């Protein structure tokens, strides 16, 4: 798990309960956003900075491999697709960086009218979803320079985006404080499927690859974490403990554990999802049964 603590510090933590100290600390410019590369075996990390640059780090060596330029303002969203890294910025653009190429930028996507605050590639790497402070959710294909789909139902910034690993073209998105909704969209048919009002700002979404469930993290006013069963959207658990909005969410490679980070300067590890061999039943998940470890 990586967490940008601000002022140029990125801390990398292991999953062991005893790992209360970071295994690697990266120092640099003011850090805004971090994202692991799926193609590198979990060793490469992209770091978005406040000055518009994107840094690529080898996490095991704590060594910076490359710095790419192109954005004029802070980089607040990153998404990997094999060797292709997409970055979204306050300058309203999305830049595509191929870490195998010599040039910093291989293409530039425009369409948002405000800061790009959410990015996520689909599991088959064919579609890129982007969310903005303009309350818009766009879908781009791997070749397009303009969005192929536009969804305008949200009434606040769209930072939380998650593709389903269980159904091709199923996309979940979450809106900010004035919206509070999780919306489900079918990008294959260009249709809006359903909407769930969560009652508070939606900061992050992640889908379980083991079972057809997803997790949302929230800000004002509840600062909670909710486990949902799809498609009924019944609540399986409501996890509390953070005292400020839950800005960060990551899931372990085995798909069983999530880690959350908040403005209260704590990391919390939660055992939420079953193993891949688990068959989804109606057994309950209670917050009291979820392991929690507080760091700091």
Beta strands, then each sheet from edge to edge (+ up, - down):
strand 1: 2-6
strand 2: 9-12
strand 3: 24-27
strand 4: 31-36
strand 5: 44-49
strand 6: 54-58
strand 7: 63-68
strand 8: 75-81
strand 9: 84-89
strand 10: 93-98
strand 11: 107-110
strand 12: 116-121
strand 13: 127-132
strand 14: 137-141
strand 15: 149-151
strand 16: 158-163
strand 17: 170-175
strand 18: 181-186
strand 19: 191-197
strand 20: 202-207
strand 21: 213-218
strand 22: 225-229
strand 23: 234-239
strand 24: 246-251
strand 25: 257-262
strand 26: 267-271
strand 27: 292-295
sheet 1: 1+ 2- 3+
sheet 2: 4+ 5- 6+ 7-
sheet 3: 8+ 9- 10+ 11-
sheet 4: 12+ 13- 14+ 15-
sheet 5: 16+ 17- 18+ 19-
sheet 6: 20+ 21- 22+ 23-
sheet 7: 24+ 25- 26+ 27-
end
